[in-house]
């Protein structure tokens, strides 16, 4: 079986078993490779990741680097056949015995490992309705909980966030400029209190130029007095 793999044998050694030679990193993909691929296919899925362990034996030169090269070689070959969406992980193992120097031996192991469940990400965009007509804004408990969660995300991922301040179309331009600015700066201030570095935060004042709903009623105008947080991914 000829397999395109830069770290595997240049020539097909079809009569020799799948394995490695003493002190050599190349993997011979002979008899047994097809069966290995088919067996691994039966366990493949989005919930698992392939773990490849390269081994180095007591009487081999190269140690951990040799084992890692073997793991990388077989992992690259299997990845091309299995179409691994989640890639594969590498491990090394030292075996406290002498390898058989007479021929090929299996200097690696492969297995599927369950991927850990990932916690769902918080929404990357959030609207805060700040309908007060002065600077004494208040937030609902759910908004405070969201800010805590998104602040931790911004800090851990080192991403940036932008806050927009919005108003309705009542009042003078001067008033709307002041209130749009205060709404944006209020949310920025809450994030800074939660530990988000100022360098990761920006804000914009949109005033009444981008209403969420038409300013046709008292209820609609209250909805337009808001701040919007957008977090980069």
C-alpha positions in Angstrom: 0.0 0.0 0.0 1.5 3.3 -1.1 0.4 6.2 1.2 1.3 9.8 0.8 2.9 10.8 4.1 6.1 12.8 4.4 7.1 11.0 7.6 6.3 7.5 6.4 8.4 5.1 4.3 9.2 6.3 0.8 8.6 2.8 -0.6 5.6 0.5 -0.1 6.7 -2.4 2.1 3.6 -4.4 1.5 5.0 -7.7 2.8 6.0 -6.3 6.2 3.6 -5.6 9.0 2.5 -2.1 10.0 5.1 -0.7 12.4 8.5 0.8 12.8 12.2 -0.2 12.8 14.6 0.2 15.6 15.8 3.9 15.9 13.7 5.0 12.9 10.7 7.3 13.0 9.1 6.3 9.7 5.9 4.2 9.9 5.6 1.3 7.5 1.9 1.1 6.3 1.9 -2.5 5.3 -0.7 -5.2 6.1 -2.9 -4.2 9.0 -3.2 -0.5 8.1 -6.5 -0.9 6.2 -8.0 -3.0 9.0 -6.9 -0.3 11.5 -8.5 2.4 9.5 -11.8 0.5 9.1 -11.9 -0.3 12.9 -11.3 3.4 13.7 -14.0 4.5 11.3 -16.5 2.5 13.3 -15.8 4.6 16.4 -15.5 8.0 14.7 -17.8 10.9 15.5 -18.0 14.6 16.5 -17.8 13.7 20.2 -14.4 12.0 20.1 -10.8 12.9 19.2 -8.1 10.5 18.1 -5.2 10.1 20.6 -1.9 8.8 19.1 0.8 7.5 21.4 4.3 7.1 20.0 6.6 4.7 21.9 10.3 4.6 22.3 11.9 1.5 23.7 14.7 1.1 26.2 17.4 0.2 23.6 16.5 2.9 21.1 18.2 6.2 20.5 16.2 9.4 20.2 14.0 9.0 23.2 11.0 11.3 23.4 11.7 13.0 20.1 11.7 9.6 18.3 8.4 8.7 19.9 6.8 12.0 19.1 7.9 11.6 15.4 6.3 8.2 15.3 3.1 9.5 16.7 3.0 12.5 14.3 3.7 10.2 11.3 0.8 7.7 12.0 -1.5 10.5 13.1 -0.9 12.3 9.8 -1.7 9.2 7.8 -4.8 8.3 9.8 -6.0 11.9 9.6 -6.0 11.9 5.8 -8.0 8.6 5.7 -10.4 9.5 8.5 -11.0 13.2 7.7 -10.5 14.2 11.3 -12.4 17.4 12.0 -11.0 17.7 15.6 -7.5 16.8 14.6 -5.6 14.4 16.9 -3.7 14.6 20.1 -0.1 13.3 20.6 1.4 11.4 23.5 4.7 9.6 24.1 5.4 6.6 26.1 8.7 5.1 27.2 8.7 1.3 27.2 11.1 -0.4 29.7 12.1 -3.3 27.6 14.2 -3.9 24.5 12.5 -3.7 21.1 12.8 -6.6 18.7 15.7 -5.6 16.4 14.9 -8.4 13.9 12.1 -6.5 12.1 9.1 -4.3 12.4 7.3 -3.7 15.6 4.3 -1.6 16.6 5.9 1.6 18.1 2.6 3.3 18.6 -1.0 3.0 19.9 -4.2 4.8 18.8 -7.5 5.2 20.5 -10.6 7.4 20.5 -11.1 9.7 23.5 -14.3 11.4 24.4 -14.1 15.2 23.9 -15.1 17.2 27.0 -18.5 18.9 26.8 -18.0 22.6 26.1 -20.0 25.1 28.0 -22.2 27.2 25.7 -20.8 30.7 25.0 -22.7 33.7 26.2 -24.4 35.8 23.5 -21.9 38.0 21.7 -24.4 40.8 21.4 -26.7 42.1 24.1 -29.2 45.0 24.4 -29.6 46.8 27.7 -32.7 48.9 28.0 -31.7 51.9 30.0 -34.9 53.9 29.8 -34.2 56.3 32.6 -34.0 59.9 31.5 -31.1 60.7 33.7 -27.7 59.1 34.5 -29.1 56.9 37.4 -29.4 53.7 35.3 -30.2 50.3 36.9 -29.8 46.8 35.5 -32.0 43.8 36.0 -30.5 40.8 37.8 -30.3 38.8 34.5 -28.3 41.7 33.0 -25.9 41.8 35.9 -25.4 38.0 35.6 -24.8 38.3 31.8 -22.2 41.1 32.4 -20.3 38.9 34.9 -20.3 36.0 32.4 -19.3 38.1 29.4 -16.6 39.9 31.4 -15.0 36.6 32.2 -15.1 35.7 28.5 -13.6 39.0 27.4 -10.8 38.7 29.9 -10.0 35.1 29.2 -10.1 35.3 25.4 -8.4 38.7 25.3 -11.0 40.0 22.9 -12.4 43.5 22.4 -15.9 44.8 23.0 -17.8 47.8 21.8 -20.7 49.5 23.5 -23.1 51.7 21.6 -25.3 54.3 23.3 -28.7 55.1 21.8 -31.5 57.6 22.6 -35.0 58.3 21.3 -35.7 61.4 19.2 -37.2 63.5 21.9 -35.2 66.3 23.5 -32.5 68.5 22.0 -29.4 67.3 20.2 -27.3 68.4 23.1 -29.4 66.2 25.5 -29.4 63.2 23.2 -25.6 63.5 22.8 -25.2 63.6 26.5 -27.6 60.6 27.2 -26.2 58.4 24.4 -22.7 58.9 25.7 -23.8 58.2 29.3 -25.5 55.0 28.4 -22.5 53.7 26.5 -20.1 54.7 29.3 -22.4 53.2 31.9 -22.0 49.7 30.5 -18.3 50.2 29.9 -18.0 51.2 33.5 -19.8 48.1 34.7 -17.4 45.9 32.7 -14.4 47.7 34.1 -15.7 47.1 37.6 -15.7 43.4 36.7 -12.0 43.5 35.8 -12.1 44.0 32.0 -9.1 46.1 31.0 -9.9 49.5 29.5 -7.8 48.7 26.5 -10.3 46.0 25.4 -13.3 48.4 25.6 -14.5 51.1 23.2 -17.8 52.9 23.0 -19.8 54.9 20.4 -22.6 57.4 20.7 -25.3 56.8 18.2 -27.9 59.2 19.7 -31.3 58.9 18.0 -29.9 58.0 14.5 -30.4 54.2 14.7 -33.8 53.5 16.5 -34.7 50.0 17.3 -38.4 50.8 16.7 -40.2 53.9 15.4 -40.4 56.7 17.9 -44.2 56.7 17.6 -45.2 56.0 21.2 -44.0 56.3 24.8 -43.4 52.6 24.9 -41.3 52.7 21.7 -39.3 55.6 22.8 -38.4 53.7 26.0 -37.2 50.8 23.9 -34.9 53.1 21.9 -33.2 54.4 25.1 -30.7 51.6 25.2 -27.1 50.4 25.0 -25.8 47.6 22.9 -22.8 45.5 23.7 -21.0 43.7 20.9 -18.1 41.3 21.6 -15.6 40.3 19.0 -15.0 36.6 18.5 
